[in-house]
Amino acid sequence: MENRISLVTLGVRDLARARTFYEALGWTPCGNNPGVVFFQANGMALALWTTTELAKDAKVNIAPRAGRDRPFGNVTIAYNVRNRRDVKTELARAKKAGAKILRPAETAFWGGETGYFADPDGHMWEVAWNPQWTLDRKGNVKLPKT
């Protein structure tokens, strides 16, 4: 895994309110993605998605079950890869390093490939291949324009 972060996704209660807030800060949304808002942030991206949908995508519970789960932290960190098969490769590497696989590699509803793991402290990482996003030589994410 290269030393980089592609995307930070914030789980929000009200997507329209969150979008309005970030736009008021001067952030400009990229693309036309129903149900999620992306912002270019130099060589990476910031996403806003409802907490419910983010937890469902990662296949984790929002509320912990007694003694078994950590509460959902409302944030995921994404590592985007250059091709579909690299999602499985990086998830296997994470598991070997001690991660817990939360969602194995599978085709995503948006057309790419995705999987999730939790590091030993429970921080959630998504490993994703998105055919609509470009990664430069250094791994910087370039979002499509609207």
C-alpha positions in Angstrom: 0.0 0.0 0.0 1.4 3.4 -1.0 1.6 6.0 1.8 -1.3 8.2 0.8 -5.0 8.9 1.6 -7.4 9.2 -1.4 -10.7 10.1 0.3 -12.1 11.0 3.8 -15.8 10.5 4.0 -17.8 12.3 6.8 -21.0 10.7 7.9 -23.6 13.5 8.2 -27.2 13.7 9.6 -28.5 16.1 7.0 -26.7 16.0 3.6 -28.3 19.2 2.3 -27.3 21.1 5.4 -23.8 19.7 5.4 -23.4 20.6 1.7 -24.6 24.2 2.3 -22.2 24.5 5.2 -19.1 23.4 3.2 -20.2 25.5 0.2 -20.4 28.5 2.6 -16.8 27.8 3.6 -15.9 28.2 -0.1 -15.7 24.5 -1.1 -16.9 23.7 -4.6 -18.7 20.3 -5.2 -17.5 18.1 -8.0 -19.5 15.8 -10.2 -23.2 15.0 -10.0 -23.6 12.2 -7.6 -27.1 11.7 -6.0 -27.0 11.0 -2.3 -23.3 11.9 -1.8 -21.3 15.2 -2.3 -17.6 15.2 -3.3 -15.1 18.0 -3.0 -11.6 18.1 -4.5 -9.1 18.7 -1.7 -5.7 19.1 -3.5 -4.5 15.6 -4.2 -7.4 13.9 -2.3 -11.1 14.2 -1.9 -13.6 14.9 0.9 -17.1 13.3 0.7 -20.3 13.9 2.6 -22.7 11.0 2.9 -25.4 10.2 5.4 -24.3 8.3 8.4 -26.9 5.6 7.7 -25.7 5.0 4.1 -22.0 5.2 5.1 -22.5 2.5 7.8 -24.6 0.4 5.5 -21.9 0.6 2.8 -19.2 -0.5 5.2 -21.6 -3.2 6.6 -21.2 -2.0 10.2 -23.8 -1.2 12.9 -24.3 2.4 13.9 -25.0 1.4 17.5 -22.7 -1.2 19.1 -24.0 -4.5 20.3 -23.3 -5.2 23.9 -19.6 -6.1 24.3 -19.0 -7.0 20.7 -18.8 -3.9 18.5 -17.3 -0.5 18.7 -19.7 2.4 17.9 -19.6 3.6 14.3 -17.2 6.6 14.3 -19.0 8.5 11.5 -15.8 8.7 9.4 -14.1 6.4 6.9 -10.7 6.9 5.2 -10.4 5.6 1.6 -7.4 4.3 -0.3 -8.1 4.3 -4.0 -6.3 1.9 -6.3 -5.5 1.9 -10.0 -7.4 -1.2 -11.0 -10.1 -3.5 -9.9 -8.0 -6.5 -8.8 -5.9 -4.3 -6.5 -8.8 -4.0 -4.1 -8.5 -7.7 -3.2 -4.7 -7.5 -3.1 -4.8 -4.6 -0.6 -7.5 -6.1 1.6 -5.4 -9.3 1.8 -2.4 -7.2 2.8 -4.4 -5.4 5.5 -5.7 -8.7 6.9 -2.2 -10.2 7.0 -1.1 -7.0 8.9 -3.8 -7.6 11.5 -6.8 -5.8 10.1 -10.4 -7.1 10.5 -12.1 -7.3 7.1 -15.5 -5.6 7.4 -16.6 -6.0 3.8 -14.7 -8.2 1.3 -14.0 -6.9 -2.2 -17.1 -6.7 -4.3 -18.7 -4.7 -7.1 -20.2 -1.5 -5.8 -23.5 -0.1 -6.7 -21.7 2.9 -8.4 -19.8 0.6 -10.8 -16.4 0.2 -9.1 -15.0 -2.3 -6.7 -14.8 -1.7 -3.0 -14.1 -3.4 0.4 -13.6 -2.2 4.0 -11.2 -3.1 6.8 -10.7 -1.9 10.4 -7.2 -1.3 11.7 -6.4 -2.7 15.2 -8.0 0.4 16.8 -11.2 0.1 14.8 -10.5 2.9 12.3 -12.3 2.1 9.1 -10.6 2.1 5.8 -12.2 1.6 2.4 -10.1 0.2 -0.4 -11.7 1.2 -3.7 -11.3 1.3 -7.5 -13.5 4.0 -9.1 -13.5 3.9 -12.9 -14.6 7.5 -13.1 -11.7 8.9 -11.0 -8.2 9.4 -12.1 -5.1 8.8 -10.0 -1.9 10.4 -11.2 1.6 8.9 -10.9 1.8 9.9 -7.2 -1.6 8.5 -6.4 -3.3 11.9 -6.2 -7.1 11.8 -6.9 -8.5 13.9 -9.6 -12.3 14.1 -9.5 -14.4 14.6 -12.7 -15.8 18.0 -13.3 -19.6 18.5 -13.3 
